Amino acid sequence: MSNQSSVEIQTEWDIVAARQLGRNVAKELGFGTVDQARITTAISELARNIYLYAGQGKIEIQRLTENGINGILIIAADSGPGIPDIRKVMEDGFSTSGGLGAGLPGVKRLMDDFKIETTLGEGTDIRATKWLR
Amino acid sequence: MNVRIPILKLRDTLIVSIQWELDDQTAIQFQEDLLAKLHETSARGVVIDLTSIDFIDSFIAKVLGDVISMSSLMGARVVITGIQPAVAITLIELGIRLEDVMTALDLENGLDKLQMELEA
């Protein structure tokens, strides 16, 4: 079962819209306040990355059910420049935007599963899941 | 869409209670408004209460950290109060350390702490 909704990221306001959508879905799924904060923060960071580095893209929120466990999947997709060195951006403290954004390692820690696919000149697709335990 | 955060003055202290989710523009506007108010009132302390805030991302954290450093350049001390458990957990997991920041559990404790600091 999967049920999705999405927000196009083009302006700073869309970052707010994306995290509100994510928070509402997380609440409906029954996540507690700490997980709601984790999910909202992760979406905010991913949406801001799209806004800062790719200019535009999309945040998609999906409800998941796997082996009877519910979860929320955040997909952050853009057709931006792509990430030249994934290993480097997954290191704590690495930033190319002058300290904005805690970066992807932070998002990875906030969520349960984290996958990133990127192609230079084509874009980046990040999928992060949180399971309801 | 652009709502400004009210800044109250109580004797030599400015009191700010952030009551709703901060978007980028509101956060930047708040930074400017607070510094202007410090300049205008010569307040020596600021309490920023975050009781109603249920998440802080790296951008808001940076704006808060910056406003604390900027206030300190202007000779004022800032206390952050009312950080919710969920906010504290996510900030640390995200990898954000608000180091050298004075904090207190709630507004009352924050005002006490600030008073002690200013009298010391």
gemmi code that builds the backbone of each chain (N, CA, C; Angstrom):
import gemmi

chains = {
    "A": [
        ("MET", (0.841, -1.194, 0.000), (0.000, 0.000, 0.000), (0.877, 1.245, 0.000)),
        ("SER", (0.591, 2.143, -0.892), (1.312, 3.402, -0.802), (0.410, 4.528, -1.260)),
        ("ASN", (0.563, 5.634, -0.613), (-0.347, 6.747, -0.770), (0.529, 7.985, -0.768)),
        ("GLN", (0.515, 8.763, -1.835), (1.523, 9.812, -1.918), (0.954, 11.210, -2.152)),
        ("SER", (1.757, 12.179, -1.781), (1.430, 13.565, -2.063), (2.756, 14.297, -2.189)),
        ("SER", (2.753, 15.449, -2.836), (4.040, 16.082, -3.079), (3.950, 17.602, -3.111)),
        ("VAL", (5.104, 18.228, -2.962), (5.209, 19.683, -3.037), (6.365, 20.027, -3.976)),
        ("GLU", (6.113, 20.877, -4.952), (7.175, 21.375, -5.826), (7.982, 22.411, -5.055)),
        ("ILE", (9.299, 22.318, -5.092), (10.141, 23.276, -4.381), (10.711, 24.303, -5.370)),
        ("GLN", (10.246, 25.532, -5.240), (10.768, 26.598, -6.101), (11.157, 27.837, -5.310)),
        ("THR", (10.439, 28.068, -4.194), (10.727, 29.242, -3.373), (10.922, 28.794, -1.921)),
        ("GLU", (11.356, 29.741, -1.081), (11.509, 29.442, 0.351), (10.189, 29.005, 0.976)),
        ("TRP", (9.078, 29.548, 0.458), (7.763, 29.209, 1.025), (7.432, 27.743, 0.802)),
        ("ASP", (7.953, 27.188, -0.283), (7.660, 25.781, -0.571), (8.327, 24.857, 0.452)),
        ("ILE", (9.431, 25.345, 1.047), (10.089, 24.560, 2.103), (9.127, 24.415, 3.282)),
        ("VAL", (8.445, 25.521, 3.619), (7.460, 25.503, 4.715), (6.311, 24.556, 4.361)),
        ("ALA", (5.829, 24.642, 3.106), (4.709, 23.795, 2.673), (5.088, 22.322, 2.746)),
        ("ALA", (6.322, 21.993, 2.329), (6.765, 20.591, 2.316), (6.823, 20.035, 3.736)),
        ("ARG", (7.384, 20.831, 4.658), (7.503, 20.266, 6.013), (6.148, 20.183, 6.708)),
        ("GLN", (5.219, 21.110, 6.346), (3.874, 21.009, 6.933), (3.149, 19.769, 6.438)),
        ("LEU", (3.312, 19.491, 5.140), (2.716, 18.277, 4.577), (3.270, 17.042, 5.296)),
        ("GLY", (4.599, 17.004, 5.445), (5.236, 15.855, 6.089), (4.802, 15.684, 7.527)),
        ("ARG", (4.704, 16.815, 8.229), (4.307, 16.736, 9.633), (2.880, 16.215, 9.765)),
        ("ASN", (1.979, 16.698, 8.872), (0.591, 16.235, 8.924), (0.489, 14.739, 8.669)),
        ("VAL", (1.233, 14.257, 7.657), (1.190, 12.829, 7.343), (1.761, 12.031, 8.520)),
        ("ALA", (2.866, 12.520, 9.099), (3.501, 11.823, 10.229), (2.531, 11.733, 11.406)),
        ("LYS", (1.803, 12.826, 11.634), (0.829, 12.876, 12.731), (-0.288, 11.865, 12.473)),
        ("GLU", (-0.805, 11.879, 11.231), (-1.897, 10.958, 10.879), (-1.472, 9.506, 11.013)),
        ("LEU", (-0.210, 9.230, 10.716), (0.285, 7.852, 10.795), (0.498, 7.418, 12.245)),
        ("GLY", (0.466, 8.378, 13.173), (0.604, 8.035, 14.581), (2.007, 8.169, 15.146)),
        ("PHE", (2.895, 8.859, 14.443), (4.234, 9.099, 14.985), (4.149, 10.008, 16.211)),
        ("GLY", (4.997, 9.773, 17.200), (5.039, 10.602, 18.405), (5.703, 11.938, 18.128)),
        ("THR", (5.714, 12.825, 19.131), (6.204, 14.187, 18.897), (7.681, 14.224, 18.505)),
        ("VAL", (8.495, 13.319, 19.083), (9.921, 13.350, 18.753), (10.131, 12.927, 17.295)),
        ("ASP", (9.455, 11.838, 16.881), (9.587, 11.408, 15.484), (8.990, 12.433, 14.522)),
        ("GLN", (7.901, 13.074, 14.938), (7.334, 14.134, 14.089), (8.363, 15.243, 13.869)),
        ("ALA", (9.082, 15.594, 14.942), (10.108, 16.640, 14.825), (11.245, 16.164, 13.937)),
        ("ARG", (11.639, 14.874, 14.077), (12.716, 14.321, 13.232), (12.312, 14.386, 11.755)),
        ("ILE", (11.091, 13.940, 11.459), (10.618, 13.878, 10.071), (10.500, 15.296, 9.486)),
        ("THR", (9.900, 16.204, 10.272), (9.743, 17.585, 9.813), (11.100, 18.227, 9.536)),
        ("THR", (12.050, 17.995, 10.445), (13.381, 18.588, 10.278), (14.079, 18.003, 9.052)),
        ("ALA", (13.976, 16.671, 8.879), (14.622, 16.027, 7.727), (14.076, 16.602, 6.419)),
        ("ILE", (12.742, 16.771, 6.348), (12.132, 17.318, 5.134), (12.622, 18.747, 4.901)),
        ("SER", (12.695, 19.525, 5.981), (13.139, 20.908, 5.857), (14.555, 20.974, 5.292)),
        ("GLU", (15.445, 20.100, 5.784), (16.828, 20.094, 5.306), (16.896, 19.675, 3.832)),
        ("LEU", (16.141, 18.617, 3.471), (16.180, 18.127, 2.091), (15.588, 19.156, 1.128)),
        ("ALA", (14.479, 19.789, 1.551), (13.843, 20.806, 0.697), (14.785, 22.001, 0.531)),
        ("ARG", (15.494, 22.358, 1.601), (16.410, 23.488, 1.508), (17.593, 23.158, 0.595)),
        ("ASN", (18.063, 21.918, 0.661), (19.139, 21.510, -0.257), (18.712, 21.684, -1.707)),
        ("ILE", (17.464, 21.266, -2.010), (16.959, 21.418, -3.382), (16.951, 22.902, -3.762)),
        ("TYR", (16.385, 23.720, -2.851), (16.275, 25.162, -3.105), (17.652, 25.811, -3.310)),
        ("LEU", (18.631, 25.411, -2.471), (19.961, 26.036, -2.530), (20.806, 25.545, -3.696)),
        ("TYR", (20.779, 24.221, -3.939), (21.752, 23.649, -4.883), (21.183, 23.371, -6.265)),
        ("ALA", (19.872, 23.010, -6.316), (19.313, 22.648, -7.616), (18.396, 23.743, -8.152)),
        ("GLY", (17.966, 24.662, -7.271), (17.055, 25.711, -7.708), (15.615, 25.273, -7.620)),
        ("GLN", (15.325, 24.096, -8.156), (13.976, 23.561, -8.025), (13.967, 22.047, -8.060)),
        ("GLY", (12.882, 21.509, -7.550), (12.741, 20.060, -7.490), (11.453, 19.713, -6.793)),
        ("LYS", (11.404, 18.523, -6.225), (10.136, 18.077, -5.648), (10.368, 17.261, -4.386)),
        ("ILE", (9.516, 17.490, -3.389), (9.498, 16.641, -2.196), (8.213, 15.826, -2.261)),
        ("GLU", (8.376, 14.502, -2.186), (7.218, 13.634, -2.246), (7.129, 12.882, -0.924)),
        ("ILE", (5.932, 12.791, -0.388), (5.738, 12.088, 0.878), (4.866, 10.860, 0.606)),
        ("GLN", (5.354, 9.679, 0.964), (4.563, 8.460, 0.758), (4.319, 7.748, 2.074)),
        ("ARG", (3.122, 7.194, 2.201), (2.852, 6.313, 3.344), (3.212, 4.909, 2.912)),
        ("LEU", (3.935, 4.186, 3.762), (4.365, 2.838, 3.409), (3.797, 1.840, 4.401)),
        ("THR", (3.552, 0.613, 3.923), (3.292, -0.487, 4.836), (4.125, -1.661, 4.361)),
        ("GLU", (4.989, -2.141, 5.249), (5.860, -3.255, 4.874), (5.872, -4.240, 6.027)),
        ("ASN", (5.530, -5.497, 5.751), (5.443, -6.532, 6.791), (4.602, -6.062, 7.978)),
        ("GLY", (3.520, -5.373, 7.668), (2.610, -4.937, 8.720), (3.076, -3.719, 9.496)),
        ("ILE", (4.234, -3.151, 9.099), (4.715, -1.957, 9.804), (4.496, -0.734, 8.919)),
        ("ASN", (3.918, 0.298, 9.505), (3.702, 1.537, 8.753), (4.942, 2.414, 8.792)),
        ("GLY", (5.085, 3.193, 7.759), (6.222, 4.102, 7.723), (5.949, 5.280, 6.811)),
        ("ILE", (6.888, 6.211, 6.822), (6.769, 7.380, 5.955), (8.048, 7.469, 5.121)),
        ("LEU", (7.864, 7.689, 3.826), (9.008, 7.804, 2.921), (9.055, 9.225, 2.366)),
        ("ILE", (10.225, 9.844, 2.500), (10.432, 11.168, 1.922), (11.287, 10.981, 0.674)),
        ("ILE", (10.804, 11.461, -0.468), (11.627, 11.440, -1.676), (11.945, 12.889, -2.045)),
        ("ALA", (13.236, 13.203, -2.112), (13.656, 14.543, -2.519), (14.337, 14.395, -3.868)),
        ("ALA", (13.688, 14.900, -4.925), (14.226, 14.697, -6.264), (14.411, 16.034, -6.976)),
        ("ASP", (15.533, 16.161, -7.661), (15.743, 17.368, -8.448), (16.514, 17.029, -9.716)),
        ("SER", (16.484, 17.956, -10.677), (17.253, 17.792, -11.914), (18.399, 18.783, -11.915)),
        ("GLY", (18.993, 18.956, -10.756), (20.073, 19.924, -10.599), (21.406, 19.379, -11.079)),
        ("PRO", (22.512, 19.984, -10.611), (23.833, 19.623, -11.105), (24.346, 18.258, -10.640)),
        ("GLY", (23.667, 17.662, -9.655), (24.175, 16.402, -9.114), (25.293, 16.656, -8.118)),
        ("ILE", (25.691, 15.603, -7.390), (26.719, 15.760, -6.359), (27.997, 15.062, -6.826)),
        ("PRO", (29.101, 15.815, -7.003), (30.327, 15.232, -7.545), (30.939, 14.153, -6.640)),
        ("ASP", (30.936, 14.365, -5.329), (31.598, 13.424, -4.432), (30.681, 13.081, -3.262)),
        ("ILE", (29.930, 11.982, -3.405), (28.946, 11.624, -2.377), (29.620, 11.353, -1.037)),
        ("ARG", (30.800, 10.695, -1.115), (31.493, 10.361, 0.137), (31.753, 11.619, 0.963)),
        ("LYS", (32.128, 12.657, 0.251), (32.462, 13.918, 0.914), (31.228, 14.574, 1.552)),
        ("VAL", (30.098, 14.599, 0.824), (28.917, 15.251, 1.405), (28.334, 14.429, 2.548)),
        ("MET", (28.701, 13.134, 2.622), (28.208, 12.333, 3.731), (29.109, 12.440, 4.960)),
        ("GLU", (30.170, 13.250, 4.852), (31.021, 13.491, 6.017), (30.417, 14.631, 6.839)),
        ("ASP", (30.466, 14.472, 8.162), (29.949, 15.534, 9.024), (30.748, 16.801, 8.824)),
        ("GLY", (30.040, 17.910, 8.774), (30.740, 19.197, 8.733), (31.090, 19.670, 7.336)),
        ("PHE", (30.749, 18.875, 6.313), (31.046, 19.318, 4.961), (29.899, 20.147, 4.421)),
        ("SER", (30.198, 21.333, 3.928), (29.167, 22.166, 3.330), (29.787, 23.049, 2.272)),
        ("THR", (29.067, 23.218, 1.168), (29.589, 24.106, 0.134), (28.818, 25.421, 0.101)),
        ("SER", (27.866, 25.581, 1.039), (27.007, 26.762, 0.954), (27.244, 27.743, 2.099)),
        ("GLY", (28.423, 27.655, 2.719), (28.734, 28.608, 3.776), (27.982, 28.349, 5.063)),
        ("GLY", (27.816, 27.073, 5.398), (27.266, 26.735, 6.704), (25.756, 26.599, 6.757)),
        ("LEU", (25.100, 26.827, 5.621), (23.657, 26.626, 5.618), (23.377, 25.152, 5.417)),
        ("GLY", (22.461, 24.633, 6.216), (22.134, 23.217, 6.064), (23.098, 22.375, 6.857)),
        ("ALA", (22.571, 21.507, 7.712), (23.439, 20.649, 8.524), (23.930, 19.504, 7.667)),
        ("GLY", (23.384, 19.407, 6.460), (23.882, 18.405, 5.551), (23.203, 17.061, 5.675)),
        ("LEU", (23.608, 16.190, 4.767), (22.951, 14.898, 4.645), (23.234, 13.942, 5.801)),
        ("PRO", (24.438, 13.971, 6.425), (24.657, 13.041, 7.550), (23.632, 13.268, 8.664)),
        ("GLY", (23.250, 14.523, 8.871), (22.246, 14.847, 9.889), (20.903, 14.224, 9.537)),
        ("VAL", (20.503, 14.356, 8.275), (19.235, 13.790, 7.830), (19.263, 12.277, 7.990)),
        ("LYS", (20.398, 11.665, 7.651), (20.540, 10.215, 7.767), (20.345, 9.760, 9.215)),
        ("ARG", (20.915, 10.546, 10.149), (20.775, 10.184, 11.565), (19.339, 10.324, 12.052)),
        ("LEU", (18.594, 11.299, 11.488), (17.221, 11.534, 11.937), (16.269, 10.440, 11.454)),
        ("MET", (16.627, 9.794, 10.307), (15.719, 8.829, 9.697), (16.246, 7.409, 9.895)),
        ("ASP", (15.439, 6.374, 9.521), (15.875, 4.985, 9.696), (16.653, 4.476, 8.484)),
        ("ASP", (16.111, 4.734, 7.290), (16.803, 4.312, 6.059), (17.099, 5.548, 5.233)),
        ("PHE", (18.218, 5.508, 4.522), (18.619, 6.671, 3.740), (19.336, 6.192, 2.490)),
        ("LYS", (18.821, 6.580, 1.319), (19.461, 6.190, 0.052), (19.645, 7.417, -0.806)),
        ("ILE", (20.783, 7.489, -1.471), (20.999, 8.638, -2.340), (21.517, 8.164, -3.695)),
        ("GLU", (20.918, 8.697, -4.748), (21.405, 8.414, -6.096), (21.609, 9.751, -6.784)),
        ("THR", (22.769, 9.916, -7.396), (23.022, 11.202, -8.030), (23.835, 10.992, -9.301)),
        ("THR", (23.517, 11.767, -10.317), (24.262, 11.710, -11.573), (24.646, 13.130, -11.955)),
        ("LEU", (25.925, 13.329, -12.228), (26.388, 14.677, -12.570), (25.644, 15.195, -13.788)),
        ("GLY", (25.129, 16.410, -13.669), (24.428, 17.030, -14.791), (22.996, 16.562, -14.951)),
        ("GLU", (22.577, 15.564, -14.161), (21.208, 15.055, -14.334), (20.333, 15.264, -13.114)),
        ("GLY", (20.943, 15.179, -11.943), (20.138, 15.417, -10.752), (20.404, 14.440, -9.625)),
        ("THR", (19.609, 14.597, -8.570), (19.802, 13.828, -7.352), (18.456, 13.306, -6.870)),
        ("ASP", (18.459, 12.084, -6.360), (17.253, 11.477, -5.820), (17.601, 10.900, -4.447)),
        ("ILE", (16.975, 11.454, -3.415), (17.260, 10.999, -2.056), (15.972, 10.408, -1.477)),
        ("ARG", (16.100, 9.218, -0.892), (14.953, 8.581, -0.273), (15.253, 8.283, 1.183)),
        ("ALA", (14.421, 8.794, 2.071), (14.648, 8.592, 3.500), (13.351, 8.083, 4.129)),
        ("THR", (13.464, 7.027, 4.909), (12.278, 6.393, 5.498), (12.344, 6.401, 7.020)),
        ("LYS", (11.197, 6.583, 7.641), (11.096, 6.413, 9.094), (9.976, 5.401, 9.326)),
        ("TRP", (10.263, 4.372, 10.144), (9.261, 3.352, 10.436), (8.601, 3.627, 11.771)),
        ("LEU", (7.318, 3.301, 11.821), (6.545, 3.489, 13.051), (6.710, 2.238, 13.907)),
        ("ARG", (7.382, 2.354, 15.059), (7.655, 1.162, 15.862), (6.735, 1.075, 17.061)),
    ],
    "B": [
        ("MET", (1.639, 37.765, 4.433), (2.372, 36.525, 4.707), (3.520, 36.779, 5.673)),
        ("ASN", (4.060, 38.016, 5.620), (5.178, 38.325, 6.499), (4.700, 38.873, 7.837)),
        ("VAL", (4.685, 38.014, 8.847), (4.252, 38.442, 10.165), (5.503, 38.704, 10.990)),
        ("ARG", (5.509, 39.816, 11.713), (6.684, 40.123, 12.522), (6.510, 39.616, 13.939)),
        ("ILE", (7.610, 39.176, 14.509), (7.577, 38.659, 15.865), (7.641, 39.832, 16.847)),
        ("PRO", (6.662, 39.930, 17.760), (6.666, 41.056, 18.710), (7.843, 40.957, 19.691)),
        ("ILE", (8.451, 42.104, 19.977), (9.558, 42.164, 20.924), (9.140, 43.110, 22.056)),
        ("LEU", (9.020, 42.582, 23.264), (8.567, 43.385, 24.395), (9.755, 43.832, 25.231)),
        ("LYS", (9.633, 45.015, 25.842), (10.699, 45.494, 26.717), (10.190, 45.496, 28.151)),
        ("LEU", (10.971, 44.892, 29.045), (10.640, 44.902, 30.465), (11.892, 45.360, 31.202)),
        ("ARG", (11.860, 46.556, 31.758), (13.043, 47.194, 32.348), (14.218, 47.130, 31.361)),
        ("ASP", (15.341, 46.464, 31.750), (16.478, 46.476, 30.815), (16.576, 45.187, 29.997)),
        ("THR", (15.431, 44.487, 29.877), (15.436, 43.207, 29.165), (14.407, 43.199, 28.036)),
        ("LEU", (14.778, 42.595, 26.918), (13.814, 42.393, 25.837), (13.292, 40.963, 25.925)),
        ("ILE", (11.993, 40.800, 25.739), (11.389, 39.471, 25.828), (10.705, 39.136, 24.505)),
        ("VAL", (11.077, 37.965, 23.992), (10.525, 37.526, 22.718), (9.958, 36.129, 22.908)),
        ("SER", (8.721, 35.933, 22.491), (8.164, 34.594, 22.525), (7.801, 34.217, 21.096)),
        ("ILE", (8.473, 33.209, 20.593), (8.196, 32.806, 19.209), (7.060, 31.792, 19.235)),
        ("GLN", (5.935, 32.183, 18.630), (4.689, 31.428, 18.835), (4.307, 30.550, 17.661)),
        ("TRP", (4.981, 30.730, 16.541), (4.580, 29.918, 15.392), (5.822, 29.509, 14.601)),
        ("GLU", (5.618, 28.569, 13.705), (6.702, 28.048, 12.886), (7.357, 29.183, 12.105)),
        ("LEU", (8.672, 29.255, 12.173), (9.396, 30.335, 11.508), (9.715, 29.978, 10.060)),
        ("ASP", (9.317, 30.854, 9.147), (9.820, 30.693, 7.786), (11.082, 31.545, 7.675)),
        ("ASP", (11.791, 31.407, 6.571), (13.099, 32.066, 6.430), (13.011, 33.581, 6.569)),
        ("GLN", (12.017, 34.169, 5.880), (11.901, 35.628, 5.876), (11.601, 36.175, 7.265)),
        ("THR", (10.679, 35.505, 7.965), (10.316, 35.944, 9.317), (11.532, 35.866, 10.233)),
        ("ALA", (12.337, 34.813, 10.064), (13.521, 34.628, 10.902), (14.535, 35.754, 10.664)),
        ("ILE", (14.767, 36.082, 9.392), (15.727, 37.139, 9.054), (15.220, 38.499, 9.543)),
        ("GLN", (13.894, 38.706, 9.356), (13.280, 39.965, 9.791), (13.425, 40.113, 11.313)),
        ("PHE", (13.225, 38.983, 12.019), (13.336, 38.989, 13.481), (14.747, 39.398, 13.901)),
        ("GLN", (15.744, 38.851, 13.191), (17.144, 39.175, 13.487), (17.355, 40.704, 13.426)),
        ("GLU", (16.882, 41.299, 12.346), (17.042, 42.752, 12.173), (16.253, 43.533, 13.215)),
        ("ASP", (15.002, 43.105, 13.461), (14.145, 43.819, 14.412), (14.743, 43.799, 15.815)),
        ("LEU", (15.284, 42.632, 16.200), (15.819, 42.507, 17.559), (17.038, 43.423, 17.741)),
        ("LEU", (17.920, 43.438, 16.749), (19.116, 44.283, 16.857), (18.741, 45.764, 16.869)),
        ("ALA", (17.742, 46.133, 16.055), (17.285, 47.526, 16.023), (16.716, 47.913, 17.387)),
        ("LYS", (15.947, 46.989, 17.987), (15.322, 47.244, 19.283), (16.398, 47.357, 20.378)),
        ("LEU", (17.442, 46.531, 20.292), (18.548, 46.602, 21.257), (19.199, 47.979, 21.192)),
        ("HIS", (19.415, 48.426, 19.967), (20.049, 49.708, 19.732), (19.196, 50.844, 20.293)),
        ("GLU", (17.900, 50.732, 20.031), (16.946, 51.778, 20.384), (16.732, 51.869, 21.901)),
        ("THR", (16.724, 50.707, 22.580), (16.358, 50.697, 24.004), (17.565, 50.579, 24.925)),
        ("SER", (18.740, 50.271, 24.391), (19.924, 49.985, 25.196), (19.669, 48.867, 26.211)),
        ("ALA", (18.813, 47.924, 25.851), (18.563, 46.784, 26.735), (19.858, 45.991, 26.893)),
        ("ARG", (20.029, 45.355, 28.059), (21.280, 44.618, 28.305), (21.088, 43.118, 28.204)),
        ("GLY", (19.831, 42.706, 28.176), (19.576, 41.268, 28.107), (18.388, 40.962, 27.205)),
        ("VAL", (18.377, 39.730, 26.667), (17.283, 39.286, 25.813), (16.893, 37.874, 26.229)),
        ("VAL", (15.603, 37.620, 26.358), (15.140, 36.249, 26.553), (14.318, 35.863, 25.331)),
        ("ILE", (14.728, 34.774, 24.692), (13.965, 34.270, 23.543), (13.318, 32.961, 23.971)),
        ("ASP", (11.994, 32.953, 24.045), (11.286, 31.761, 24.516), (10.770, 30.935, 23.337)),
        ("LEU", (11.137, 29.654, 23.336), (10.807, 28.775, 22.202), (9.811, 27.687, 22.592)),
        ("THR", (9.064, 27.921, 23.695), (8.139, 26.898, 24.198), (7.178, 26.372, 23.119)),
        ("SER", (6.722, 27.262, 22.241), (5.713, 26.846, 21.253), (6.311, 26.262, 19.985)),
        ("ILE", (7.651, 26.204, 19.927), (8.288, 25.741, 18.693), (8.501, 24.227, 18.760)),
        ("ASP", (7.985, 23.485, 17.763), (8.092, 22.025, 17.863), (9.172, 21.420, 16.965)),
        ("PHE", (9.871, 22.239, 16.202), (11.047, 21.733, 15.508), (11.943, 22.913, 15.120)),
        ("ILE", (13.241, 22.669, 15.061), (14.187, 23.697, 14.612), (15.098, 23.043, 13.591)),
        ("ASP", (15.150, 23.598, 12.390), (16.064, 23.037, 11.391), (17.376, 23.823, 11.413)),
        ("SER", (18.312, 23.443, 10.549), (19.647, 24.054, 10.621), (19.597, 25.549, 10.282)),
        ("PHE", (18.649, 25.941, 9.447), (18.561, 27.352, 9.084), (18.129, 28.206, 10.286)),
        ("ILE", (17.060, 27.775, 10.950), (16.571, 28.513, 12.125), (17.658, 28.519, 13.207)),
        ("ALA", (18.336, 27.371, 13.366), (19.401, 27.289, 14.370), (20.504, 28.287, 14.055)),
        ("LYS", (20.829, 28.421, 12.763), (21.881, 29.357, 12.372), (21.446, 30.799, 12.641)),
        ("VAL", (20.194, 31.115, 12.312), (19.687, 32.469, 12.571), (19.726, 32.762, 14.071)),
        ("LEU", (19.314, 31.785, 14.891), (19.333, 31.981, 16.346), (20.766, 32.170, 16.846)),
        ("GLY", (21.662, 31.288, 16.373), (23.071, 31.386, 16.781), (23.668, 32.728, 16.386)),
        ("ASP", (23.345, 33.163, 15.170), (23.861, 34.452, 14.686), (23.334, 35.614, 15.519)),
        ("VAL", (22.030, 35.569, 15.832), (21.430, 36.692, 16.552), (22.032, 36.783, 17.963)),
        ("ILE", (22.406, 35.623, 18.518), (23.043, 35.620, 19.841), (24.431, 36.269, 19.751)),
        ("SER", (25.207, 35.901, 18.722), (26.541, 36.494, 18.539), (26.439, 37.993, 18.259)),
        ("MET", (25.468, 38.369, 17.437), (25.302, 39.783, 17.082), (24.904, 40.601, 18.308)),
        ("SER", (23.989, 40.049, 19.128), (23.562, 40.752, 20.344), (24.742, 40.922, 21.280)),
        ("SER", (25.584, 39.887, 21.344), (26.735, 39.954, 22.225), (27.710, 41.039, 21.765)),
        ("LEU", (27.837, 41.210, 20.437), (28.665, 42.303, 19.910), (28.126, 43.655, 20.356)),
        ("MET", (26.810, 43.706, 20.547), (26.191, 44.967, 20.957), (26.102, 45.092, 22.476)),
        ("GLY", (26.712, 44.146, 23.179), (26.789, 44.245, 24.634), (25.608, 43.671, 25.383)),
        ("ALA", (24.795, 42.847, 24.707), (23.640, 42.263, 25.395), (23.793, 40.742, 25.510)),
        ("ARG", (23.289, 40.177, 26.601), (23.323, 38.727, 26.784), (21.971, 38.142, 26.385)),
        ("VAL", (22.009, 36.969, 25.759), (20.770, 36.328, 25.316), (20.587, 35.005, 26.049)),
        ("VAL", (19.380, 34.753, 26.531), (19.039, 33.442, 27.098), (17.948, 32.826, 26.234)),
        ("ILE", (18.132, 31.572, 25.870), (17.110, 30.835, 25.127), (16.349, 29.976, 26.139)),
        ("THR", (15.019, 30.055, 26.117), (14.263, 29.265, 27.088), (13.210, 28.399, 26.404)),
        ("GLY", (12.797, 27.352, 27.119), (11.645, 26.555, 26.704), (11.875, 25.610, 25.543)),
        ("ILE", (13.125, 25.192, 25.316), (13.362, 24.235, 24.220), (12.699, 22.899, 24.572)),
        ("GLN", (11.810, 22.446, 23.696), (11.075, 21.204, 23.916), (11.998, 19.992, 23.794)),
        ("PRO", (11.664, 18.878, 24.506), (12.486, 17.668, 24.405), (12.715, 17.236, 22.954)),
        ("ALA", (11.644, 17.241, 22.140), (11.761, 16.790, 20.741), (12.727, 17.685, 19.968)),
        ("VAL", (12.725, 18.968, 20.296), (13.606, 19.912, 19.598), (15.062, 19.666, 20.004)),
        ("ALA", (15.286, 19.443, 21.306), (16.644, 19.178, 21.791), (17.199, 17.910, 21.144)),
        ("ILE", (16.365, 16.866, 21.067), (16.804, 15.588, 20.491), (17.167, 15.754, 19.010)),
        ("THR", (16.263, 16.402, 18.242), (16.520, 16.507, 16.801), (17.710, 17.424, 16.495)),
        ("LEU", (17.884, 18.480, 17.287), (19.021, 19.375, 17.036), (20.339, 18.623, 17.189)),
        ("ILE", (20.453, 17.832, 18.255), (21.704, 17.102, 18.503), (21.900, 16.018, 17.446)),
        ("GLU", (20.824, 15.282, 17.101), (20.945, 14.246, 16.072), (21.337, 14.845, 14.720)),
        ("LEU", (20.816, 16.023, 14.464), (21.121, 16.708, 13.207), (22.583, 17.147, 13.174)),
        ("GLY", (23.192, 17.248, 14.362), (24.605, 17.621, 14.430), (24.819, 19.085, 14.739)),
        ("ILE", (23.786, 19.734, 15.287), (23.903, 21.161, 15.594), (24.167, 21.350, 17.076)),
        ("ARG", (25.255, 22.036, 17.364), (25.572, 22.345, 18.756), (25.429, 23.839, 18.954)),
        ("LEU", (24.505, 24.255, 19.801), (24.421, 25.676, 20.138), (25.335, 25.881, 21.336)),
        ("GLU", (26.635, 25.984, 21.059), (27.589, 26.071, 22.161), (27.673, 27.479, 22.725)),
        ("ASP", (28.055, 27.560, 23.993), (28.176, 28.844, 24.680), (26.880, 29.643, 24.655)),
        ("VAL", (25.764, 28.950, 24.560), (24.488, 29.647, 24.583), (23.864, 29.446, 25.959)),
        ("MET", (23.436, 30.550, 26.582), (22.770, 30.448, 27.873), (21.367, 29.934, 27.633)),
        ("THR", (20.974, 28.896, 28.371), (19.615, 28.375, 28.211), (18.977, 28.207, 29.585)),
        ("ALA", (17.667, 28.152, 29.597), (16.946, 27.874, 30.834), (15.662, 27.143, 30.479)),
        ("LEU", (15.120, 26.438, 31.476), (13.956, 25.588, 31.246), (12.739, 26.394, 30.788)),
        ("ASP", (12.510, 27.534, 31.439), (11.343, 28.334, 31.061), (11.651, 29.832, 31.211)),
        ("LEU", (10.678, 30.644, 30.866), (10.850, 32.096, 30.846), (11.274, 32.638, 32.219)),
        ("GLU", (10.620, 32.122, 33.267), (10.892, 32.593, 34.621), (12.357, 32.334, 35.000)),
        ("ASN", (12.798, 31.087, 34.778), (14.200, 30.741, 35.066), (15.161, 31.538, 34.200)),
        ("GLY", (14.737, 31.783, 32.969), (15.564, 32.536, 32.042), (15.789, 33.958, 32.529)),
        ("LEU", (14.720, 34.583, 32.999), (14.822, 35.959, 33.506), (15.714, 36.002, 34.742)),
        ("ASP", (15.569, 34.992, 35.628), (16.412, 34.915, 36.833), (17.883, 34.789, 36.447)),
        ("LYS", (18.141, 33.895, 35.495), (19.512, 33.623, 35.076), (20.145, 34.889, 34.488)),
        ("LEU", (19.359, 35.567, 33.676), (19.838, 36.776, 33.026), (20.146, 37.849, 34.072)),
        ("GLN", (19.254, 37.970, 35.064), (19.433, 38.965, 36.108), (20.736, 38.717, 36.874)),
        ("MET", (20.976, 37.429, 37.202), (22.200, 37.072, 37.921), (23.424, 37.400, 37.081)),
        ("GLU", (23.305, 37.084, 35.794), (24.408, 37.332, 34.862), (24.727, 38.825, 34.759)),
        ("LEU", (23.674, 39.635, 34.702), (23.854, 41.075, 34.520), (24.355, 41.752, 35.794)),
        ("GLU", (24.004, 41.150, 36.949), (24.453, 41.732, 38.215), (25.873, 41.322, 38.556)),
        ("ALA", (26.314, 40.177, 37.986), (27.632, 39.632, 38.333), (28.756, 40.559, 37.866)),
    ],
}
model = gemmi.Model(1)
for chain_id, residues in chains.items():
    chain = gemmi.Chain(chain_id)
    for i, (resn, *xyz) in enumerate(residues, 1):
        res = gemmi.Residue()
        res.name, res.seqid = resn, gemmi.SeqId(i, " ")
        for name, pos in zip(("N", "CA", "C"), xyz):
            atom = gemmi.Atom()
            atom.name, atom.element = name, gemmi.Element(name[0])
            atom.pos, atom.b_iso = gemmi.Position(*pos), 0.0
            res.add_atom(atom)
        chain.add_residue(res)
    model.add_chain(chain)
structure = gemmi.Structure()
structure.add_model(model)
structure.setup_entities()
